[in-house]
């Protein structure tokens, strides 16, 4: 999480008619130039989200296409299928009223979940995270190592100070920074077990990267402790990576997966960074 800084808030209203659903927009100005173009959109919806979801998403538990009349998801409404947080250097494909990237839902005040103009950009953004962590595939990581960076062992599910497992017992967040359990907390803390084999109760309250990595790689034939080759020689996402991203989105949303058409569009749009 970015360190706190002093921000001067300036409220500006816009009517977005091109790239985002008609909405009033609140621009959050900052003394830090990195945050200057971020803008919160209300209501937090991306353009044509219903049409895109019905064209690109599968309700995988029922093996049917997404239906805007019966399905709902906050992140789907933002064309943000990976539920990604907007960055200080905004994600591509998140245009605000001026056309500059930086649109978000305002969940975190000065920032929030990114709002994309098209869901293919949310797939590209999800791929960027793995590109960065593996140096574009030149530094392969295991699924567990990547999952542990994405969802650290020390954190509770949802990053709350404490989280109850199904028995009602509270587990405490052990990562640095806020929030923290109260000083009187004496329950178990989230953390990496010595044998990388957490108990069920721990995984009900805390992040379990072993389980996350196994879900990402389901049906791939690749073990979670194997180094992953995610890019082809040209730095473009390969078939293994496409499957991993589809599984990651299924885990994030709990109900929906991108279809091959959207993955094709995202891979076509993806431009490797730092390749010569």
C-alpha positions as CSV (number, residue, x, y, z in Angstrom):
1,X,0.0,0.0,0.0
2,X,1.4,3.5,-0.8
3,X,2.5,5.5,2.2
4,X,0.1,8.2,3.4
5,X,0.6,11.7,2.1
6,X,-1.1,15.0,2.5
7,X,-3.7,15.6,-0.1
8,X,-5.6,18.7,-0.9
9,X,-9.1,17.5,-2.1
10,X,-10.8,19.5,-4.9
11,X,-14.2,18.4,-6.0
12,X,-15.0,18.7,-9.7
13,X,-18.2,17.3,-11.4
14,X,-18.2,16.0,-14.8
15,X,-20.8,14.3,-17.0
16,X,-19.1,11.3,-18.7
17,X,-20.9,10.4,-22.0
18,X,-18.2,8.7,-24.0
19,X,-16.0,6.2,-22.3
20,X,-17.9,5.6,-19.0
21,X,-21.6,5.2,-18.1
22,X,-23.2,8.6,-17.6
23,X,-22.2,9.6,-14.1
24,X,-21.1,12.5,-11.9
25,X,-17.3,12.3,-11.3
26,X,-15.3,13.5,-8.4
27,X,-11.7,14.4,-9.2
28,X,-9.3,14.0,-6.3
29,X,-6.5,16.5,-6.7
30,X,-3.2,15.9,-4.9
31,X,0.0,17.5,-4.0
32,X,1.7,14.3,-5.2
33,X,1.7,14.3,-9.1
34,X,1.5,10.5,-9.1
35,X,-2.1,10.7,-7.9
36,X,-3.2,13.8,-9.8
37,X,-5.1,12.1,-12.6
38,X,-7.0,9.6,-10.5
39,X,-10.8,10.2,-10.5
40,X,-13.6,8.5,-8.6
41,X,-16.7,7.6,-10.7
42,X,-20.2,7.5,-9.2
43,X,-22.1,5.2,-9.9
44,X,-19.0,3.0,-10.2
45,X,-19.8,1.4,-13.6
46,X,-18.0,0.9,-16.8
47,X,-19.5,1.6,-20.2
48,X,-21.5,-1.2,-21.7
49,X,-20.7,-3.6,-18.8
50,X,-23.9,-5.6,-19.3
51,X,-23.2,-6.2,-23.0
52,X,-19.6,-7.1,-22.3
53,X,-20.4,-9.5,-19.5
54,X,-23.0,-11.3,-21.6
55,X,-20.5,-11.6,-24.5
56,X,-17.4,-12.5,-22.5
57,X,-18.3,-14.2,-19.2
58,X,-19.4,-17.8,-18.3
59,X,-21.2,-18.6,-15.0
60,X,-18.9,-21.7,-14.7
61,X,-20.7,-23.5,-11.9
62,X,-23.9,-23.6,-14.0
63,X,-22.1,-23.8,-17.4
64,X,-24.0,-20.9,-18.9
65,X,-23.3,-17.4,-20.2
66,X,-23.6,-14.5,-17.9
67,X,-27.1,-13.0,-17.7
68,X,-27.4,-9.3,-16.8
69,X,-31.0,-10.0,-15.6
70,X,-30.0,-12.6,-13.0
71,X,-26.3,-12.2,-12.3
72,X,-24.5,-9.4,-10.5
73,X,-21.0,-8.5,-9.3
74,X,-19.5,-5.2,-8.3
75,X,-16.3,-5.8,-10.2
76,X,-18.1,-7.1,-13.3
77,X,-20.0,-3.8,-13.3
78,X,-16.7,-2.0,-13.5
79,X,-15.4,-4.1,-16.4
80,X,-12.8,-5.2,-13.9
81,X,-12.9,-9.0,-14.0
82,X,-9.8,-9.3,-11.8
83,X,-11.1,-6.9,-9.1
84,X,-7.9,-4.9,-9.4
85,X,-7.0,-1.8,-7.4
86,X,-6.1,1.3,-9.3
87,X,-2.5,2.3,-9.1
88,X,-0.7,5.6,-8.6
89,X,0.5,4.9,-12.2
90,X,-2.9,4.1,-13.5
91,X,-3.8,0.9,-15.4
92,X,-4.1,1.1,-19.1
93,X,-7.7,1.3,-20.3
94,X,-9.2,3.2,-17.3
95,X,-10.0,6.6,-18.9
96,X,-11.5,9.3,-16.8
97,X,-13.4,12.4,-18.1
98,X,-10.3,14.0,-19.6
99,X,-9.4,10.8,-21.4
100,X,-6.4,10.1,-19.2
101,X,-6.3,6.8,-17.4
102,X,-7.1,6.8,-13.7
103,X,-10.8,6.0,-13.2
104,X,-11.8,4.1,-10.0
105,X,-14.7,3.5,-7.6
106,X,-13.4,5.6,-4.7
107,X,-13.4,2.7,-2.2
108,X,-10.2,3.9,-0.7
109,X,-10.8,7.6,-0.9
110,X,-8.1,8.9,-3.1
111,X,-8.1,5.6,-5.0
112,X,-10.1,2.4,-5.3
113,X,-11.0,-0.5,-7.7
114,X,-10.1,0.4,-11.2
115,X,-12.9,1.0,-13.7
116,X,-12.0,-0.2,-17.2
117,X,-13.5,1.0,-20.6
118,X,-13.4,-2.6,-21.8
119,X,-12.9,-5.8,-19.8
120,X,-9.9,-6.9,-22.1
121,X,-7.9,-4.2,-20.3
122,X,-8.6,-5.8,-16.9
123,X,-7.2,-9.1,-18.3
124,X,-4.2,-7.2,-19.6
125,X,-3.7,-5.6,-16.2
126,X,-3.9,-9.0,-14.5
127,X,-1.2,-10.3,-16.9
128,X,1.0,-7.3,-16.1
129,X,1.3,-8.3,-12.5
130,X,2.7,-11.6,-13.4
131,X,4.9,-10.0,-16.1
132,X,6.4,-7.8,-13.4
133,X,6.9,-10.5,-10.9
134,X,8.7,-12.8,-13.4
135,X,10.6,-10.1,-15.3
136,X,8.6,-10.9,-18.4
137,X,9.2,-14.6,-17.9
138,X,12.9,-14.4,-17.7
139,X,12.7,-15.1,-13.9
140,X,10.2,-18.0,-13.6
141,X,8.5,-18.4,-10.2
142,X,6.6,-21.3,-8.8
143,X,2.8,-21.0,-8.5
144,X,3.1,-21.0,-4.7
145,X,5.7,-18.2,-4.7
146,X,3.6,-16.0,-6.9
147,X,0.5,-16.7,-4.9
148,X,2.4,-15.8,-1.7
149,X,3.2,-12.4,-3.1
150,X,-0.3,-11.9,-4.3
151,X,-2.0,-13.1,-1.1
152,X,0.6,-13.2,1.7
153,X,0.4,-16.0,4.4
154,X,0.5,-13.3,7.1
155,X,-2.8,-11.7,6.0
156,X,-6.4,-12.6,6.8
157,X,-8.9,-13.0,4.0
158,X,-10.1,-9.5,3.3
159,X,-7.1,-8.0,5.2
160,X,-9.2,-7.4,8.3
161,X,-7.5,-7.2,11.7
162,X,-9.1,-10.5,12.7
163,X,-11.1,-13.1,10.8
164,X,-13.2,-16.0,12.1
165,X,-12.9,-19.5,10.8
166,X,-16.0,-21.6,10.5
167,X,-15.9,-22.6,14.1
168,X,-16.0,-18.9,15.1
169,X,-12.4,-18.8,16.4
170,X,-10.7,-15.6,15.5
171,X,-7.3,-15.5,13.6
172,X,-5.2,-12.4,13.8
173,X,-3.5,-10.6,10.9
174,X,0.3,-10.8,11.3
175,X,1.4,-8.6,8.4
176,X,2.9,-5.2,9.1
177,X,1.0,-2.1,8.8
178,X,-2.7,-1.5,9.5
179,X,-5.1,-2.9,10.5
180,X,-3.7,-4.9,13.5
181,X,-5.5,-7.1,16.1
182,X,-6.1,-5.4,19.4
183,X,-3.3,-5.6,22.0
184,X,-5.4,-8.0,24.1
185,X,-5.7,-10.5,21.2
186,X,-4.3,-14.0,22.1
187,X,-5.7,-16.1,19.3
188,X,-3.7,-17.8,16.5
189,X,-2.0,-15.6,13.9
190,X,-1.9,-16.0,10.2
191,X,1.5,-17.2,8.9
192,X,3.3,-19.7,6.8
193,X,3.3,-23.1,8.4
194,X,6.7,-24.9,8.6
195,X,5.7,-27.6,6.1
196,X,3.6,-25.4,3.9
197,X,0.6,-27.6,4.8
198,X,-1.9,-25.3,6.6
199,X,-4.9,-26.7,8.4
200,X,-8.5,-26.2,7.1
201,X,-9.3,-23.7,9.8
202,X,-6.3,-21.5,8.9
203,X,-7.4,-21.4,5.3
204,X,-10.9,-20.5,6.3
205,X,-9.6,-17.3,7.9
206,X,-6.2,-16.6,6.4
207,X,-4.6,-16.5,2.9
208,X,-3.3,-19.9,1.9
209,X,-1.1,-19.5,-1.1
210,X,-0.8,-23.3,-1.6
211,X,-4.5,-23.6,-2.1
212,X,-4.6,-20.4,-4.3
213,X,-1.8,-21.7,-6.5
214,X,-3.4,-25.1,-6.9
215,X,-6.7,-23.4,-7.9
216,X,-4.9,-21.2,-10.5
217,X,-3.3,-24.3,-12.0
218,X,-6.3,-26.7,-11.9
219,X,-6.4,-29.0,-14.9
220,X,-3.1,-27.7,-16.2
221,X,-1.1,-30.7,-15.1
222,X,1.5,-28.4,-13.5
223,X,2.3,-28.7,-9.8
224,X,2.0,-25.6,-7.6
225,X,5.7,-26.0,-6.6
226,X,7.0,-26.1,-10.2
227,X,8.5,-23.0,-11.9
228,X,5.9,-21.7,-14.3
229,X,6.7,-20.8,-18.0
230,X,4.0,-18.2,-18.7
231,X,5.3,-16.4,-21.7
232,X,6.3,-17.4,-25.2
233,X,9.7,-16.4,-26.7
234,X,8.3,-13.1,-27.8
235,X,7.0,-12.2,-24.3
236,X,3.3,-12.9,-25.1
237,X,1.1,-14.9,-22.7
238,X,1.1,-18.6,-23.6
239,X,-1.7,-21.2,-23.2
240,X,-0.7,-22.1,-19.6
241,X,-0.9,-18.4,-18.6
242,X,-4.3,-18.0,-20.3
243,X,-5.7,-20.9,-18.3
244,X,-4.1,-19.5,-15.1
245,X,-5.7,-16.1,-15.6
246,X,-9.1,-17.7,-16.3
247,X,-8.8,-19.6,-13.0
248,X,-7.6,-16.5,-11.1
249,X,-10.7,-14.6,-12.3
250,X,-12.9,-17.5,-11.3
251,X,-11.4,-17.4,-7.8
252,X,-11.8,-13.6,-7.5
253,X,-15.4,-13.5,-8.6
254,X,-16.5,-16.9,-7.2
255,X,-18.9,-17.4,-10.1
256,X,-17.5,-16.2,-13.5
257,X,-14.8,-17.0,-16.0
258,X,-13.7,-15.2,-19.1
259,X,-14.3,-17.1,-22.3
260,X,-11.8,-17.8,-25.1
261,X,-12.9,-14.8,-27.1
262,X,-12.0,-12.3,-24.4
263,X,-8.7,-14.1,-23.7
264,X,-7.9,-13.9,-27.4
265,X,-8.6,-10.1,-27.4
266,X,-6.5,-9.6,-24.3
267,X,-3.5,-11.5,-25.6
268,X,-3.7,-9.6,-28.9
269,X,-3.8,-6.3,-26.9
270,X,-1.0,-7.2,-24.5
271,X,2.3,-5.6,-25.4
272,X,5.4,-6.9,-23.6
273,X,7.2,-4.3,-21.5
274,X,11.0,-4.0,-21.8
275,X,11.4,-6.3,-24.8
276,X,13.7,-5.2,-27.6
